[in-house]
Amino acid sequence: MLTGEICILAGGLSTRMGRNKARLRLRGKTLLRHIHETARSTSWPVRIIRRDLVPRCGPLGGIYTALKTSKAGRVLFLACDMPFVSVDLLEWLITSPAPKVFATSDGKAGFPFLLARDALPIVEKQLAIPQYSVQALAEACHAALLQTPSSFLFNINTPGEWQRAQNISQNLPVQ
């Protein structure tokens, strides 16, 4: 069994954006490629979840799919629409002694987060309720929260956030 793996969720409908967020280009790379390259800089293998086993239930469908199909003891979850996540943050989560830990900048749990595979029954219960939010999942798991700078957790859901991401990226050093 693998110690851990990283799963990037890229199967959403992107309804608020109006087009596939994973394919949006920022500084010449798709958003998915940005996060994939960051994830590959860690010691864990990386998978992309493009199709959920349980469709139309937000990120919880991808979380369920990843946990159900993983051979790893722990899974680090990333969203494809978060191009500014740092390798240092991912490494901190990977080495966390907590079995369930979510990043936060405002007291609310969100991506990225780490779950032990034994959280699968909790995810299944959330699907059955139905309660699809990541915040509700963190509460149900009694997860630890990692205070994280909000700049690392910026995600892109709307055209306005997409414009803001483009503005932010113009001020970053060229990689």
C-alpha positions in Angstrom: 0.0 0.0 0.0 1.2 3.5 -0.8 1.8 5.8 2.1 -0.1 8.6 0.3 -1.0 10.1 -3.0 -2.3 13.4 -4.3 -5.6 13.6 -6.1 -6.4 16.7 -8.1 -10.2 17.2 -8.6 -10.9 18.3 -12.2 -14.3 16.9 -12.9 -16.5 19.8 -12.0 -19.1 21.5 -14.3 -17.6 25.0 -13.9 -21.1 26.4 -14.0 -20.3 29.8 -12.4 -17.3 30.2 -14.7 -19.3 29.2 -17.8 -16.4 27.2 -19.2 -14.0 24.5 -18.1 -11.8 26.0 -15.5 -9.1 23.3 -15.8 -8.4 24.5 -19.3 -8.1 28.2 -18.6 -4.6 29.5 -19.4 -2.6 31.5 -16.9 0.9 32.6 -17.9 0.9 30.1 -20.8 -0.2 27.1 -18.8 -3.6 25.6 -18.0 -4.8 25.9 -14.4 -4.7 22.1 -14.2 -1.0 22.1 -15.4 -0.1 24.7 -12.7 -1.5 22.6 -9.9 -0.2 19.4 -11.4 3.4 20.7 -11.6 3.2 21.9 -8.0 1.9 18.5 -6.9 4.6 16.6 -8.8 7.2 18.6 -6.9 6.3 16.6 -3.8 7.3 13.1 -2.9 3.8 11.6 -3.5 2.4 10.2 -6.7 -0.3 12.4 -8.4 -3.7 11.4 -10.0 -6.2 13.6 -11.7 -9.9 12.8 -11.0 -11.8 13.9 -14.0 -15.0 11.7 -13.7 -16.8 11.2 -10.4 -18.3 7.8 -9.5 -21.2 9.8 -8.0 -21.9 12.7 -10.3 -23.4 16.1 -9.6 -22.6 16.4 -5.9 -19.8 18.9 -6.1 -16.3 18.2 -4.8 -17.7 15.4 -2.6 -18.1 13.2 -5.7 -14.5 13.6 -6.5 -13.4 13.0 -2.9 -15.5 9.8 -2.8 -14.1 8.6 -6.1 -10.5 9.2 -5.0 -10.9 7.5 -1.6 -12.8 4.6 -3.1 -10.2 3.9 -5.8 -7.0 4.8 -3.8 -4.5 2.3 -2.8 -2.9 4.8 -0.5 -3.4 5.2 3.3 -3.8 9.0 3.0 -4.9 11.3 0.2 -4.1 14.9 -0.3 -6.8 16.7 -2.2 -6.2 19.6 -4.5 -8.6 21.6 -6.7 -7.7 22.3 -10.3 -8.7 26.0 -9.9 -6.0 26.9 -7.3 -2.9 28.0 -9.2 -1.1 29.7 -6.3 -0.9 26.7 -3.9 2.7 26.3 -2.8 4.9 23.2 -2.6 5.7 24.1 1.0 2.0 24.0 2.0 1.6 20.6 0.3 4.7 19.2 2.0 3.4 20.5 5.4 0.1 18.7 4.8 1.9 15.5 3.7 4.0 15.4 6.8 1.2 16.4 9.2 0.7 13.9 12.0 -3.1 14.7 11.9 -5.0 12.1 9.9 -7.5 14.7 8.7 -6.4 18.3 8.2 -7.9 21.1 6.0 -6.4 24.4 5.1 -8.2 27.6 6.1 -7.6 31.3 6.0 -10.9 32.4 7.5 -11.8 29.6 9.9 -13.7 27.7 7.2 -12.2 24.4 6.0 -11.3 24.2 2.3 -8.8 23.0 -0.2 -6.1 21.7 0.0 -6.8 19.0 2.6 -5.6 15.6 3.7 -7.8 12.7 4.6 -6.9 9.2 5.8 -8.5 6.6 3.6 -10.6 5.5 6.6 -12.6 8.7 6.1 -14.5 7.0 3.3 -17.5 6.0 5.5 -17.8 9.6 6.6 -17.8 10.7 2.9 -20.4 8.1 2.1 -22.6 9.3 4.9 -22.3 12.9 3.7 -23.4 11.8 0.2 -26.4 9.9 1.7 -27.6 12.9 3.8 -27.0 14.7 1.2 -24.5 17.3 2.5 -22.0 18.0 -0.2 -19.9 20.9 1.2 -16.2 20.5 2.0 -16.9 22.5 5.2 -19.5 20.0 6.3 -17.1 17.2 5.5 -14.4 18.7 7.7 -16.8 19.1 10.6 -18.0 15.5 10.2 -14.4 14.3 10.2 -13.5 16.4 13.3 -10.6 17.6 11.1 -7.8 19.8 12.2 -7.6 23.2 10.5 -4.3 24.6 9.3 -4.2 28.4 9.2 -2.8 29.3 5.8 -2.2 32.7 4.0 -5.2 33.4 1.9 -3.0 34.1 -1.2 -2.2 30.4 -1.3 -5.9 29.4 -1.1 -7.2 31.7 -3.9 -9.4 29.7 -6.2 -11.1 30.6 -9.4 -14.9 30.1 -9.8 -16.2 33.2 -11.6 -15.1 35.4 -14.5 -14.3 38.1 -11.9 -12.0 35.8 -9.9 -10.4 34.7 -13.2 -9.6 38.4 -13.9 -8.2 38.8 -10.4 -6.0 35.7 -10.9 -4.6 37.1 -14.1 -3.8 40.4 -12.3 -2.1 38.5 -9.4 -0.1 36.4 -11.8 1.3 39.5 -13.6 3.0 40.5 -10.3 4.6 37.2 -9.7 8.2 36.4 -10.8 8.6 34.4 -14.0 9.2 30.8 -13.3 
